[in-house]
Structures are given as C-alpha cells and as structure tokens.
C-alpha cells in the first residue's frame, strides 16, 4: 500500500486538484502560501447541563460518535447569578479534529449530513469571520446518520468551525468551495 492510498479521499482531492487550482487562481509563488484547512472545531452549548446530567452524557456520546474522537466538557469561567451559573459548571461539549479525521469528517459532512438538512438551499458565503474562518450552525444533531434517534435525550444544535491557514476570507471561500462546500446560489461540486 502506498502513502497516497492511506490518505482520506478528500485529502487526495485537495493535494491533486485543489492546491494547483488555488495556486493558479491567486498566483502564489511559494507553495506554503496556498490556503489549507487546519482544523475543524465542533461545539455544542448546553445551558441546562447542570440540571440534567443525562443531557451532558448524551451530548458527549453523540459528539464522540459523529467526530470519531472523545470530546471535552467545557466549563463556565465565571459565576453569573442571573443565569444561575457558578464557576466550573458544565456548559457545553467540544471537539477539535485535525489531519486525517478532519478530512474524513468533512467528507461525511458534505456528502451525507448536509443533504439531510431540511429546506437546505446552501450555506451563506458571507458568514466568514474576517480572518479566513467559517462557522456553520446546525440546528439538529439528527442530520448525522451516526446518531441513534432512540438514544437522543433532547434535540440540540451545534456550531462547526472550519479554521483555514489564510487570514483572507476570499481565499478561504475558494478553498471551501473547491473542497465541495455547498454555498448558496451555486451548483455543488461533486468530488
């Protein structure tokens, strides 16, 4: 088995087709300037996790199944009495994906999860943060086929952030578009 066979499918697509296309579009002289996906961060906020411990366990299990990696529980940094929140209380769950797991998740997200979103017309192409990162809000965890419907304690959403190596939104937009991200008003690219 060669090294190229062990790479995820989307990573091979990036190396063989996306990198040369980005270099051609933006005219990069140095190959290290070509934008790349650095990490994907998935975050689920659970405001009432302290009142319902099963909800926290369920969210940890669901995020672990979806990402293929054990998530961490995020805790509050401050005490805020109006929200009945004390320092150190669990408020969410997050996981950071890199390298092969990142490309495998992105491939599954684009090809299987996104088509299951109700009334989906594409992601907003102007939702970048000004530093080349893109965040998608998912309203239901049930769009992922790995999540067992019978095990769900409560339907909740999550934020998925795609962190790129560039700090320019237009370069990051072209990178994600070439990787197959379906943006609003465009025909999807099938890899």
DRENPA-3360 file (N, C-alpha, C; in nm, 2 decimals, always signed):
BEGIN
1 = XXXXXXXX = +0.08/-0.12/+0.00/+0.00/+0.00/+0.00/+0.09/+0.12/+0.00 ~ +0.06/+0.21/-0.09/+0.14/+0.34/-0.10/+0.09/+0.44/+0.00 ~ +0.17/+0.54/+0.02/+0.13/+0.65/+0.11/+0.00/+0.72/+0.06 ~ -0.01/+0.73/-0.07/-0.13/+0.80/-0.12/-0.26/+0.73/-0.10 ~ -0.25/+0.59/-0.09/-0.37/+0.51/-0.07/-0.42/+0.53/+0.08 ~ -0.33/+0.56/+0.17/-0.37/+0.57/+0.31/-0.44/+0.71/+0.34 ~ -0.42/+0.80/+0.25/-0.48/+0.94/+0.28/-0.63/+0.93/+0.26 ~ -0.71/+1.01/+0.33/-0.85/+1.02/+0.31/-0.88/+1.07/+0.17;
9 = XXXXXXXX = -0.99/+1.04/+0.11/-1.03/+1.07/-0.02/-1.03/+1.22/-0.05 ~ -1.08/+1.30/+0.05/-1.08/+1.45/+0.03/-0.94/+1.51/+0.04 ~ -0.86/+1.45/+0.12/-0.72/+1.50/+0.12/-0.65/+1.47/-0.01 ~ -0.67/+1.36/-0.07/-0.61/+1.33/-0.20/-0.66/+1.43/-0.31 ~ -0.79/+1.46/-0.30/-0.86/+1.56/-0.39/-0.79/+1.70/-0.37 ~ -0.77/+1.73/-0.24/-0.70/+1.86/-0.21/-0.56/+1.87/-0.27 ~ -0.48/+1.76/-0.25/-0.34/+1.76/-0.30/-0.34/+1.76/-0.45 ~ -0.42/+1.68/-0.52/-0.41/+1.67/-0.66/-0.48/+1.77/-0.74;
17 = XXXXXXXX = -0.60/+1.83/-0.69/-0.67/+1.92/-0.77/-0.69/+2.06/-0.71 ~ -0.72/+2.07/-0.58/-0.75/+2.20/-0.52/-0.62/+2.28/-0.51 ~ -0.51/+2.23/-0.46/-0.39/+2.31/-0.45/-0.34/+2.37/-0.58 ~ -0.33/+2.29/-0.69/-0.30/+2.36/-0.81/-0.40/+2.46/-0.86 ~ -0.52/+2.44/-0.84/-0.63/+2.54/-0.88/-0.61/+2.67/-0.80 ~ -0.59/+2.66/-0.66/-0.57/+2.78/-0.58/-0.45/+2.85/-0.62 ~ -0.34/+2.78/-0.65/-0.22/+2.84/-0.69/-0.24/+2.92/-0.83 ~ -0.32/+2.86/-0.91/-0.35/+2.92/-1.04/-0.44/+3.05/-1.02;
25 = XXXXXXXX = -0.54/+3.04/-0.94/-0.64/+3.15/-0.92/-0.57/+3.27/-0.86 ~ -0.49/+3.24/-0.75/-0.44/+3.35/-0.67/-0.29/+3.39/-0.71 ~ -0.23/+3.31/-0.79/-0.09/+3.33/-0.84/+0.01/+3.33/-0.73 ~ +0.00/+3.23/-0.64/+0.10/+3.21/-0.53/+0.23/+3.16/-0.59 ~ +0.34/+3.22/-0.55/+0.48/+3.18/-0.59/+0.53/+3.07/-0.50 ~ +0.50/+3.09/-0.37/+0.55/+2.99/-0.27/+0.44/+2.89/-0.24 ~ +0.47/+2.76/-0.25/+0.36/+2.66/-0.22/+0.31/+2.67/-0.08 ~ +0.39/+2.72/+0.01/+0.34/+2.73/+0.15/+0.24/+2.84/+0.17;
33 = XXXXXXXX = +0.22/+2.93/+0.07/+0.12/+3.03/+0.08/-0.02/+2.98/+0.05 ~ -0.03/+2.86/-0.02/-0.16/+2.81/-0.06/-0.24/+2.78/+0.06 ~ -0.37/+2.83/+0.07/-0.45/+2.80/+0.18/-0.48/+2.66/+0.20 ~ -0.49/+2.61/+0.33/-0.53/+2.48/+0.36/-0.62/+2.48/+0.48 ~ -0.69/+2.37/+0.50/-0.78/+2.35/+0.62/-0.69/+2.31/+0.73 ~ -0.69/+2.38/+0.84/-0.60/+2.34/+0.96/-0.68/+2.26/+1.06 ~ -0.80/+2.29/+1.09/-0.88/+2.21/+1.19/-1.02/+2.24/+1.18 ~ -1.10/+2.15/+1.23/-1.25/+2.17/+1.24/-1.28/+2.16/+1.39;
41 = XXXXXXXX = -1.35/+2.26/+1.44/-1.39/+2.26/+1.58/-1.55/+2.25/+1.59 ~ -1.59/+2.14/+1.66/-1.74/+2.12/+1.67/-1.77/+2.15/+1.82 ~ -1.87/+2.24/+1.84/-1.91/+2.28/+1.97/-2.06/+2.28/+1.99 ~ -2.10/+2.22/+2.11/-2.24/+2.22/+2.14/-2.26/+2.29/+2.28 ~ -2.34/+2.39/+2.28/-2.37/+2.46/+2.41/-2.49/+2.39/+2.48 ~ -2.48/+2.37/+2.60/-2.58/+2.31/+2.68/-2.61/+2.39/+2.81 ~ -2.70/+2.48/+2.80/-2.73/+2.57/+2.91/-2.77/+2.51/+3.03 ~ -2.86/+2.40/+3.02/-2.91/+2.34/+3.14/-2.85/+2.20/+3.17;
49 = XXXXXXXX = -2.72/+2.19/+3.14/-2.65/+2.06/+3.16/-2.64/+2.03/+3.31 ~ -2.63/+2.13/+3.39/-2.62/+2.11/+3.54/-2.75/+2.05/+3.59 ~ -2.86/+2.09/+3.54/-2.99/+2.04/+3.59/-3.02/+1.90/+3.54 ~ -2.97/+1.87/+3.42/-3.00/+1.74/+3.36/-2.87/+1.67/+3.32 ~ -2.81/+1.59/+3.41/-2.68/+1.52/+3.38/-2.69/+1.42/+3.26 ~ -2.81/+1.37/+3.24/-2.82/+1.28/+3.12/-2.80/+1.35/+2.99 ~ -2.84/+1.48/+2.99/-2.82/+1.56/+2.87/-2.67/+1.58/+2.84 ~ -2.59/+1.60/+2.94/-2.45/+1.62/+2.92/-2.39/+1.49/+2.87;
57 = XXXXXXXX = -2.42/+1.37/+2.93/-2.37/+1.24/+2.88/-2.41/+1.21/+2.74 ~ -2.54/+1.24/+2.71/-2.59/+1.22/+2.58/-2.51/+1.30/+2.47 ~ -2.49/+1.43/+2.50/-2.42/+1.52/+2.41/-2.27/+1.47/+2.39 ~ -2.21/+1.43/+2.50/-2.07/+1.37/+2.49/-2.07/+1.25/+2.39 ~ -2.16/+1.16/+2.42/-2.17/+1.04/+2.33/-2.20/+1.07/+2.19 ~ -2.29/+1.16/+2.16/-2.33/+1.20/+2.03/-2.21/+1.26/+1.95 ~ -2.14/+1.35/+2.02/-2.03/+1.42/+1.95/-1.92/+1.32/+1.93 ~ -1.90/+1.23/+2.02/-1.79/+1.13/+2.00/-1.82/+1.04/+1.88;
65 = XXXXXXXX = -1.95/+1.00/+1.87/-1.99/+0.91/+1.76/-1.97/+0.99/+1.62 ~ -2.02/+1.12/+1.62/-2.01/+1.20/+1.50/-1.87/+1.23/+1.46 ~ -1.78/+1.26/+1.56/-1.65/+1.30/+1.52/-1.54/+1.19/+1.52 ~ -1.57/+1.08/+1.59/-1.48/+0.97/+1.60/-1.37/+1.00/+1.70 ~ -1.39/+1.09/+1.79/-1.29/+1.13/+1.88/-1.36/+1.17/+2.01 ~ -1.30/+1.15/+2.13/-1.37/+1.18/+2.25/-1.36/+1.33/+2.28 ~ -1.48/+1.39/+2.30/-1.49/+1.54/+2.32/-1.46/+1.57/+2.46 ~ -1.43/+1.70/+2.49/-1.41/+1.75/+2.62/-1.53/+1.83/+2.67;
73 = XXXXXXXX = -1.56/+1.84/+2.80/-1.67/+1.91/+2.85/-1.61/+2.05/+2.88 ~ -1.68/+2.16/+2.83/-1.64/+2.29/+2.86/-1.71/+2.34/+2.98 ~ -1.64/+2.42/+3.06/-1.70/+2.46/+3.19/-1.70/+2.61/+3.20 ~ -1.79/+2.67/+3.28/-1.80/+2.81/+3.29/-1.68/+2.87/+3.36 ~ -1.64/+2.99/+3.31/-1.52/+3.06/+3.37/-1.56/+3.15/+3.48 ~ -1.69/+3.20/+3.48/-1.73/+3.30/+3.58/-1.86/+3.25/+3.64 ~ -1.89/+3.31/+3.75/-2.03/+3.29/+3.81/-2.11/+3.41/+3.77 ~ -2.23/+3.38/+3.72/-2.33/+3.48/+3.68/-2.46/+3.44/+3.75;
81 = XXXXXXXX = -2.50/+3.52/+3.85/-2.62/+3.48/+3.93/-2.75/+3.49/+3.85 ~ -2.76/+3.58/+3.75/-2.89/+3.59/+3.67/-2.91/+3.46/+3.59 ~ -2.81/+3.39/+3.55/-2.82/+3.27/+3.47/-2.81/+3.15/+3.56 ~ -2.81/+3.16/+3.69/-2.79/+3.05/+3.79/-2.67/+2.97/+3.75 ~ -2.56/+3.04/+3.72/-2.44/+2.98/+3.68/-2.32/+3.00/+3.77 ~ -2.26/+2.90/+3.81/-2.14/+2.91/+3.90/-2.02/+2.87/+3.83 ~ -1.91/+2.92/+3.87/-1.78/+2.89/+3.81/-1.75/+2.74/+3.81 ~ -1.71/+2.68/+3.70/-1.68/+2.54/+3.69/-1.79/+2.45/+3.66;
89 = XXXXXXXX = -1.91/+2.51/+3.64/-2.03/+2.42/+3.60/-2.02/+2.39/+3.45 ~ -2.06/+2.27/+3.41/-2.05/+2.23/+3.27/-2.15/+2.31/+3.19 ~ -2.10/+2.37/+3.07/-2.19/+2.45/+2.99/-2.19/+2.40/+2.84 ~ -2.11/+2.30/+2.81/-2.10/+2.26/+2.67/-2.00/+2.15/+2.65 ~ -1.99/+2.11/+2.52/-1.91/+2.00/+2.48/-1.84/+2.04/+2.35 ~ -1.71/+2.01/+2.34/-1.64/+2.05/+2.21/-1.54/+1.95/+2.18 ~ -1.50/+1.94/+2.05/-1.40/+1.85/+2.00/-1.33/+1.92/+1.88 ~ -1.20/+1.90/+1.87/-1.12/+1.96/+1.76/-1.06/+1.85/+1.68;
97 = XXXXXXXX = -1.09/+1.85/+1.55/-1.04/+1.75/+1.46/-0.93/+1.81/+1.37 ~ -0.83/+1.73/+1.35/-0.71/+1.77/+1.27/-0.67/+1.65/+1.18 ~ -0.59/+1.68/+1.08/-0.54/+1.58/+0.98/-0.64/+1.49/+0.92 ~ -0.62/+1.36/+0.93/-0.70/+1.26/+0.86/-0.84/+1.26/+0.91 ~ -0.87/+1.27/+1.04/-1.00/+1.27/+1.09/-1.08/+1.39/+1.05 ~ -1.01/+1.51/+1.03/-1.07/+1.63/+0.98/-1.12/+1.61/+0.84 ~ -1.04/+1.56/+0.75/-1.08/+1.54/+0.61/-1.19/+1.43/+0.60 ~ -1.18/+1.33/+0.68/-1.29/+1.22/+0.68/-1.42/+1.28/+0.73;
105 = XXXXXXXX = -1.42/+1.36/+0.84/-1.54/+1.43/+0.88/-1.60/+1.52/+0.78 ~ -1.51/+1.60/+0.72/-1.56/+1.70/+0.62/-1.63/+1.63/+0.50 ~ -1.57/+1.52/+0.46/-1.62/+1.44/+0.35/-1.76/+1.38/+0.39 ~ -1.77/+1.33/+0.51/-1.90/+1.28/+0.55/-2.00/+1.39/+0.57 ~ -1.96/+1.50/+0.62/-2.05/+1.62/+0.65/-2.11/+1.67/+0.51 ~ -2.02/+1.68/+0.41/-2.07/+1.74/+0.28/-2.15/+1.63/+0.21 ~ -2.11/+1.51/+0.21/-2.18/+1.41/+0.13/-2.30/+1.34/+0.19 ~ -2.31/+1.33/+0.32/-2.42/+1.26/+0.39/-2.50/+1.35/+0.48;
113 = XXXXXXXX = -2.44/+1.44/+0.56/-2.52/+1.51/+0.66/-2.59/+1.63/+0.60 ~ -2.52/+1.71/+0.51/-2.58/+1.83/+0.45/-2.70/+1.80/+0.37 ~ -2.70/+1.69/+0.29/-2.83/+1.66/+0.22/-2.95/+1.63/+0.31 ~ -2.92/+1.59/+0.43/-3.03/+1.56/+0.52/-3.09/+1.68/+0.60 ~ -3.03/+1.80/+0.57/-3.08/+1.92/+0.64/-3.21/+1.96/+0.57 ~ -3.32/+1.99/+0.65/-3.45/+2.02/+0.59/-3.44/+2.16/+0.53 ~ -3.50/+2.18/+0.41/-3.51/+2.30/+0.34/-3.38/+2.37/+0.32 ~ -3.28/+2.29/+0.28/-3.14/+2.34/+0.26/-3.13/+2.40/+0.13;
121 = XXXXXXXX = -3.08/+2.53/+0.12/-3.06/+2.60/+0.00/-2.91/+2.64/-0.02 ~ -2.83/+2.59/+0.07/-2.69/+2.63/+0.06/-2.65/+2.71/+0.18 ~ -2.52/+2.71/+0.21/-2.46/+2.79/+0.32/-2.44/+2.93/+0.27 ~ -2.45/+3.03/+0.37/-2.42/+3.17/+0.33/-2.27/+3.19/+0.31 ~ -2.24/+3.24/+0.19/-2.10/+3.26/+0.16/-2.04/+3.39/+0.22 ~ -2.12/+3.46/+0.29/-2.07/+3.58/+0.36/-2.05/+3.57/+0.51 ~ -2.06/+3.44/+0.56/-2.05/+3.42/+0.70/-1.91/+3.39/+0.76 ~ -1.81/+3.45/+0.69/-1.67/+3.43/+0.74/-1.65/+3.54/+0.85;
129 = XXXXXXXX = -1.55/+3.51/+0.93/-1.52/+3.60/+1.04/-1.42/+3.71/+1.02 ~ -1.37/+3.73/+0.90/-1.28/+3.83/+0.87/-1.13/+3.78/+0.88 ~ -1.11/+3.66/+0.93/-0.98/+3.61/+0.94/-0.97/+3.47/+0.87 ~ -1.06/+3.44/+0.78/-1.05/+3.32/+0.70/-1.11/+3.20/+0.76 ~ -1.19/+3.22/+0.87/-1.26/+3.10/+0.93/-1.40/+3.11/+0.90 ~ -1.47/+2.99/+0.89/-1.61/+2.98/+0.85/-1.68/+2.90/+0.96 ~ -1.79/+2.95/+1.01/-1.87/+2.87/+1.11/-2.01/+2.84/+1.05 ~ -2.05/+2.72/+1.07/-2.18/+2.67/+1.03/-2.26/+2.63/+1.15;
137 = XXXXXXXX = -2.38/+2.68/+1.16/-2.47/+2.64/+1.27/-2.56/+2.53/+1.22 ~ -2.56/+2.42/+1.29/-2.65/+2.30/+1.26/-2.76/+2.30/+1.37 ~ -2.88/+2.30/+1.33/-2.99/+2.30/+1.43/-3.03/+2.17/+1.50 ~ -3.00/+2.06/+1.43/-3.03/+1.93/+1.49/-2.91/+1.84/+1.47 ~ -2.89/+1.76/+1.57/-2.78/+1.66/+1.56/-2.82/+1.54/+1.48 ~ -2.95/+1.53/+1.45/-3.00/+1.41/+1.38/-2.96/+1.41/+1.23 ~ -2.90/+1.52/+1.18/-2.86/+1.51/+1.04/-2.75/+1.42/+1.02 ~ -2.68/+1.38/+1.12/-2.57/+1.29/+1.11/-2.62/+1.15/+1.13;
145 = XXXXXXXX = -2.60/+1.06/+1.03/-2.66/+0.93/+1.03/-2.60/+0.84/+1.14 ~ -2.49/+0.88/+1.20/-2.43/+0.80/+1.31/-2.51/+0.81/+1.44 ~ -2.58/+0.92/+1.46/-2.66/+0.95/+1.58/-2.78/+0.86/+1.58 ~ -2.80/+0.78/+1.69/-2.92/+0.69/+1.70/-3.03/+0.77/+1.76 ~ -3.14/+0.78/+1.68/-3.26/+0.86/+1.72/-3.32/+0.82/+1.85 ~ -3.31/+0.69/+1.88/-3.37/+0.64/+2.01/-3.29/+0.68/+2.13 ~ -3.16/+0.71/+2.11/-3.08/+0.75/+2.23/-3.08/+0.89/+2.26 ~ -3.14/+0.98/+2.18/-3.14/+1.12/+2.19/-3.22/+1.16/+2.32;
153 = XXXXXXXX = -3.16/+1.24/+2.41/-3.23/+1.29/+2.52/-3.31/+1.42/+2.48 ~ -3.24/+1.50/+2.41/-3.31/+1.63/+2.36/-3.24/+1.67/+2.23 ~ -3.32/+1.73/+2.14/-3.26/+1.78/+2.02/-3.19/+1.91/+2.05 ~ -3.07/+1.92/+2.00/-2.99/+2.04/+2.02/-2.90/+2.06/+1.90 ~ -2.85/+2.18/+1.88/-2.77/+2.21/+1.76/-2.62/+2.21/+1.80 ~ -2.55/+2.25/+1.70/-2.40/+2.26/+1.72/-2.34/+2.36/+1.62 ~ -2.23/+2.42/+1.66/-2.15/+2.50/+1.57/-2.03/+2.42/+1.52 ~ -2.01/+2.43/+1.39/-1.90/+2.37/+1.33/-1.81/+2.48/+1.26;
161 = XXXXXXXX = -1.69/+2.49/+1.31/-1.60/+2.60/+1.26/-1.49/+2.54/+1.18 ~ -1.47/+2.59/+1.06/-1.36/+2.54/+0.97/-1.25/+2.65/+0.97 ~ -1.14/+2.61/+1.03/-1.03/+2.70/+1.05/-0.93/+2.68/+0.94 ~ -0.90/+2.79/+0.86/-0.81/+2.78/+0.75/-0.67/+2.84/+0.78 ~ -0.57/+2.82/+0.70/-0.44/+2.88/+0.72/-0.43/+3.02/+0.67 ~ -0.53/+3.07/+0.60/-0.52/+3.20/+0.54/-0.60/+3.30/+0.63 ~ -0.57/+3.43/+0.62/-0.64/+3.52/+0.70/-0.73/+3.61/+0.61 ~ -0.75/+3.57/+0.49/-0.83/+3.64/+0.39/-0.96/+3.56/+0.36;
169 = XXXXXXXX = -1.07/+3.62/+0.37/-1.20/+3.55/+0.35/-1.22/+3.50/+0.21 ~ -1.17/+3.58/+0.11/-1.20/+3.53/-0.03/-1.12/+3.41/-0.06 ~ -0.99/+3.40/-0.01/-0.91/+3.28/-0.03/-0.98/+3.16/+0.04 ~ -1.03/+3.18/+0.16/-1.09/+3.07/+0.24/-1.22/+3.02/+0.17 ~ -1.29/+3.12/+0.11/-1.42/+3.08/+0.04/-1.39/+3.00/-0.08 ~ -1.28/+3.03/-0.16/-1.25/+2.95/-0.27/-1.20/+2.81/-0.23 ~ -1.12/+2.81/-0.12/-1.07/+2.68/-0.07/-1.19/+2.59/-0.03 ~ -1.29/+2.64/+0.05/-1.40/+2.56/+0.09/-1.49/+2.52/-0.03;
177 = XXXXXXXX = -1.51/+2.61/-0.12/-1.59/+2.58/-0.24/-1.52/+2.47/-0.32 ~ -1.39/+2.47/-0.34/-1.32/+2.37/-0.41/-1.32/+2.24/-0.34 ~ -1.33/+2.24/-0.21/-1.34/+2.11/-0.13/-1.48/+2.05/-0.14 ~ -1.58/+2.13/-0.19/-1.71/+2.08/-0.21/-1.82/+2.14/-0.12 ~ -1.79/+2.24/-0.04/-1.89/+2.30/+0.05/-2.00/+2.37/-0.04 ~ -2.12/+2.33/-0.01/-2.23/+2.39/-0.10/-2.27/+2.53/-0.04 ~ -2.23/+2.63/-0.12/-2.27/+2.77/-0.08/-2.40/+2.81/-0.16 ~ -2.47/+2.90/-0.10/-2.60/+2.94/-0.15/-2.58/+3.00/-0.29;
185 = XXXXXXX = -2.67/+2.97/-0.39/-2.67/+3.02/-0.52/-2.56/+2.96/-0.61 ~ -2.50/+2.85/-0.57/-2.40/+2.79/-0.66/-2.44/+2.64/-0.68 ~ -2.40/+2.59/-0.79/-2.42/+2.44/-0.81/-2.31/+2.37/-0.73 ~ -2.35/+2.27/-0.65/-2.25/+2.19/-0.57/-2.15/+2.12/-0.66 ~ -2.02/+2.12/-0.61/-1.91/+2.05/-0.68/-1.91/+1.91/-0.62 ~ -1.92/+1.81/-0.71/-1.92/+1.67/-0.66/-1.78/+1.62/-0.68 ~ -1.71/+1.57/-0.57/-1.58/+1.53/-0.58/-1.57/+1.38/-0.62;
% end
